[in-house]
């Protein structure tokens, strides 16, 4: 049943991804600017014959529908073509270099957001309108309202430039880069037992991770608080208390499980926003991840690279929603996996 449900949802994702790829492909081709001119901008005197040769080499002289058909066929097997702005390297190779950095930052921001949001939401729901609830609500409103780039800059000024506690750019001290295993510097440093590299990588994650985690933590905290208040008023929770169960068991086993059901979809959506929002945060902190790569590729009119990155983001987003649907069904037995 679970396999059938997941398979059915995966089939529904195929037209979504095709639609996203077409929109991105069309948008890039309608964007002002010529990628060949960007490539040859610093090359000095170039003849029209050389320009035409490059257009033919990259397939830019073909009709739009032919270009899109070839892109779709190649993308289906993981071939996104050649990057215009990385000395002719394959897009897959360039993306593979930057992807671990973005995965590490996103994972760190996700863990930080959940670790802050769920306990805060639960504690706030236990005494609505109390001091902690009011403080958490104000903090959540600030987290939702503040633009990511502004929060990132403020964190850089306070903790980086004024207090000198944390670094404001990069992934790790260049003298401490751990041996490559997974591409995630914190994990690689732990595997190698390089504690100095681990702390350096962790400190480099702090500021961009907090800037990314703040909006997600605020949204999840508000949802957990609202759901918990509703669940704690239900009869089965009152009955559990009347039976003499410890308050921790009532909250953890009976209330929190059901309160998390509507929270799952919010978490999935917010995790998708973590991926899309990292373009801004990575640019602010000069963090060498996929988001920074996409911004640079847009500036260079590097069509294949932009298309690949956006398609990766779109695929991740829809897969997160699929995971949320499956987890929702696992938490709520009333959901029928027909």
C-alpha positions in Angstrom: 0.0 0.0 0.0 2.8 2.4 0.9 4.7 1.6 -2.3 1.5 2.1 -4.4 0.8 5.4 -2.7 4.4 6.7 -3.2 4.5 5.5 -6.8 1.2 7.2 -7.6 2.5 10.5 -6.2 5.8 10.2 -8.0 4.0 9.8 -11.3 2.1 13.0 -10.5 5.4 14.8 -10.1 6.6 14.1 -13.6 4.4 16.7 -15.4 5.2 19.2 -12.6 8.9 18.9 -13.3 8.4 19.0 -17.0 6.4 22.2 -16.6 9.0 23.8 -14.4 11.8 22.9 -16.8 9.9 24.5 -19.7 9.2 27.7 -17.8 12.9 28.0 -16.7 14.1 27.2 -20.2 11.8 29.7 -21.8 12.6 32.4 -19.2 16.3 32.1 -19.7 15.9 32.4 -23.5 13.7 35.5 -23.1 16.1 37.2 -20.7 18.1 40.1 -22.2 21.7 39.3 -22.9 23.7 36.9 -25.1 25.7 34.2 -23.4 28.2 34.2 -26.2 28.8 37.9 -25.7 29.4 37.2 -22.0 31.8 34.5 -22.8 33.8 36.6 -25.2 33.5 39.9 -23.4 37.1 39.7 -22.1 38.5 37.9 -25.1 39.5 41.0 -27.2 38.9 41.2 -30.9 36.5 38.4 -32.0 35.3 37.8 -35.5 31.7 37.1 -36.4 32.8 33.7 -37.7 34.1 32.8 -34.3 30.9 33.9 -32.7 28.9 31.8 -35.1 31.1 28.8 -34.5 30.5 29.1 -30.7 26.8 29.4 -31.2 26.8 26.2 -33.3 29.1 24.4 -30.8 26.6 25.1 -27.9 23.6 24.5 -30.1 22.3 28.1 -29.7 21.7 28.4 -33.4 18.9 25.7 -33.4 15.2 26.4 -33.1 13.8 26.8 -29.5 11.8 23.6 -29.6 14.8 21.6 -30.7 17.0 23.1 -28.0 14.4 22.3 -25.4 13.8 18.8 -26.6 17.5 18.1 -26.4 17.8 19.6 -23.0 14.9 17.5 -21.7 16.3 14.3 -23.2 19.7 14.9 -21.7 18.5 16.1 -18.3 16.5 12.8 -17.9 19.9 11.0 -17.7 21.6 13.7 -15.6 23.4 15.5 -18.5 22.8 19.2 -18.3 25.3 20.2 -20.9 28.4 22.4 -20.7 28.8 25.5 -18.6 29.4 28.7 -20.5 31.2 30.4 -17.6 33.4 27.6 -16.2 35.9 27.1 -18.9 33.8 24.5 -20.7 33.4 22.2 -17.7 30.3 20.0 -17.6 27.3 21.5 -15.6 27.0 18.2 -13.6 30.6 18.5 -12.5 30.2 22.1 -11.4 27.0 21.4 -9.6 28.5 18.3 -7.8 31.2 20.5 -6.4 28.8 23.0 -4.9 26.0 20.8 -3.9 27.5 19.4 -0.6 28.0 22.9 0.7 24.3 23.8 0.2 23.2 20.4 1.7 25.3 21.0 4.8 24.0 24.5 5.3 20.4 23.5 4.7 20.7 20.5 7.0 22.2 22.7 9.7 19.5 25.4 9.3 16.7 22.7 9.4 18.0 21.1 12.6 18.5 24.5 14.2 14.9 25.6 13.3 13.3 22.4 14.5 15.3 22.3 17.7 14.2 25.9 18.5 10.6 25.8 17.2 9.1 22.6 18.6 10.1 23.0 22.3 9.2 26.8 22.1 5.8 26.0 20.6 5.1 23.3 23.2 6.1 25.5 26.2 4.2 28.5 24.8 1.0 26.4 24.5 1.1 25.2 28.1 0.5 28.7 29.4 -1.2 30.8 26.7 -0.7 34.5 27.1 1.9 33.9 29.7 5.3 35.6 29.8 7.0 32.9 27.7 4.2 32.8 25.2 4.2 36.5 24.7 8.0 36.6 24.3 7.9 33.6 21.8 5.1 35.3 19.8 7.1 38.5 19.5 10.2 36.6 18.5 8.2 34.6 15.9 6.7 37.8 14.4 10.2 39.3 14.1 11.5 36.1 12.5 8.7 36.1 9.9 9.0 39.8 9.2 12.7 40.3 8.8 14.1 39.8 5.3 16.8 37.2 5.2 19.4 39.5 3.6 18.8 42.2 6.3 19.0 39.6 9.1 22.2 38.2 7.6 23.8 41.6 7.4 22.9 42.4 11.0 24.3 39.1 12.2 27.5 39.8 10.3 27.9 43.3 11.8 27.1 42.2 15.4 28.8 38.8 15.7 31.4 39.1 12.9 32.6 42.7 12.7 31.9 44.0 16.2 32.3 41.0 18.5 34.6 39.0 16.3 33.0 35.8 17.5 32.2 34.1 14.2 33.4 34.3 10.6 31.3 36.1 8.0 32.2 34.2 4.8 33.4 30.9 3.5 32.9 27.3 4.7 36.1 26.5 6.7 39.5 27.9 7.5 41.5 27.2 4.3 44.3 25.7 6.4 42.0 23.2 8.0 40.0 21.8 5.0 39.3 18.1 5.9 39.9 15.2 3.6 37.0 14.8 1.1 34.7 12.0 2.0 31.1 13.2 1.8 31.8 16.9 0.9 30.1 18.0 4.1 33.0 19.5 6.1 31.6 18.9 9.5 31.0 15.2 8.8 34.3 14.8 7.0 36.2 16.4 9.9 34.4 14.1 12.4 35.3 11.1 10.4 38.9 12.1 10.3 39.0 13.1 13.9 40.0 16.7 13.0 38.4 18.6 15.8 39.9 22.0 14.8 38.4 21.6 11.3 35.1 20.5 12.7 34.8 23.6 15.0 35.9 25.9 12.1 33.3 24.4 9.8 30.6 24.7 12.5 31.5 28.3 13.2 31.2 29.1 9.5 27.7 27.6 9.5 26.4 29.6 12.4 25.6 32.9 10.9 24.2 31.9 7.5 22.4 28.9 9.2 20.7 31.2 11.8 19.7 33.7 9.1 18.1 30.8 7.1 16.6 29.1 10.1 14.8 32.1 11.6 11.8 32.3 9.3 11.2 28.6 9.4 11.6 28.4 13.2 9.0 31.2 13.5 6.4 29.6 11.2 6.8 26.1 12.8 6.7 27.5 16.3 3.4 29.3 15.6 1.9 26.2 14.1 3.0 23.9 16.9 1.7 26.4 19.5 -1.7 26.7 17.8 -2.1 23.0 17.3 -1.0 22.1 20.8 -3.6 24.6 22.3 -6.3 22.9 20.3 -5.2 19.4 21.1 -4.7 20.0 24.9 -8.4 21.0 25.1 -9.6 17.7 23.6 -11.4 15.1 25.8 -8.9 12.3 25.3 -6.1 14.5 26.7 -8.3 15.4 29.7 -9.1 11.7 30.1 -5.3 10.8 30.1 -4.7 13.3 32.8 -7.7 12.0 34.8 -6.1 8.5 34.7 -3.1 9.9 36.5 -0.6 9.8 33.7 2.5 12.0 34.2 2.2 15.3 32.5 5.2 14.5 30.3 3.5 11.4 29.0 0.3 13.3 28.4 2.1 16.0 26.4 4.6 13.9 24.6 2.7 10.7 23.8 -0.9 12.0 23.5 -0.9 15.7 22.6 2.3 16.3 20.7 1.9 13.4 18.2 -1.5 14.7 17.1 -0.4 18.3 17.2 2.5 17.5 14.8 0.1 16.2 12.1 -0.8 19.6 10.6 2.8 20.8 11.3 4.3 18.3 8.9 3.2 20.1 5.7 4.4 23.4 7.1 7.8 21.9 7.8 8.0 20.5 4.3 7.1 23.8 2.7 9.5 25.7 4.9 12.3 23.3 4.1 11.7 23.9 0.4 11.9 27.6 1.2 15.2 27.0 2.9 16.5 25.7 -0.4 15.2 28.6 -2.4 16.1 31.2 0.2 19.7 30.1 0.3 20.5 32.0 -2.9 20.2 35.3 -1.0 21.9 34.0 2.2 24.8 32.4 0.3 25.3 35.6 -1.7 25.3 37.7 1.5 27.8 35.5 3.3 29.8 34.6 0.1 29.1 31.0 1.0 30.2 28.7 -1.9 27.1 26.7 -2.4 24.5 26.1 -5.0 22.6 29.3 -4.4 25.7 31.5 -4.9 26.5 29.4 -8.0 23.0 30.2 -9.4 23.3 33.9 -8.8 26.7 34.0 -10.5 25.3 31.9 -13.4 22.4 34.3 -13.9 24.8 37.2 -14.0 26.8 35.4 -16.6 23.8 34.3 -18.7 25.0 30.7 -18.2 21.8 29.0 -19.4 22.7 25.4 -18.8 23.9 26.0 -15.2 20.9 28.1 -14.2 18.5 25.5 -15.7 20.2 22.7 -13.8 20.2 24.5 -10.5 16.6 25.5 -10.7 15.6 22.0 -11.8 17.4 20.6 -8.8 15.6 23.0 -6.5 12.2 22.2 -8.0 12.9 18.4 -7.8 13.9 18.8 -4.1 10.8 20.9 -3.4 8.3 18.4 -4.9 10.1 15.4 -3.2 9.8 17.2 0.1 6.1 17.5 -0.4 5.9 13.9 -1.3 7.7 13.0 1.9 5.3 15.2 3.9 2.3 13.4 2.4 3.7 10.0 3.3 4.7 11.2 6.9 1.2 12.8 7.3 -0.4 9.4 6.4 1.9 7.6 8.9 1.0 10.0 11.7 -2.7 10.1 11.0 -4.4 6.7 10.6 -7.5 8.3 9.3 -5.7 9.0 6.0 -6.6 6.4 3.5 -3.8 5.4 1.1 -6.1 4.4 -1.7 
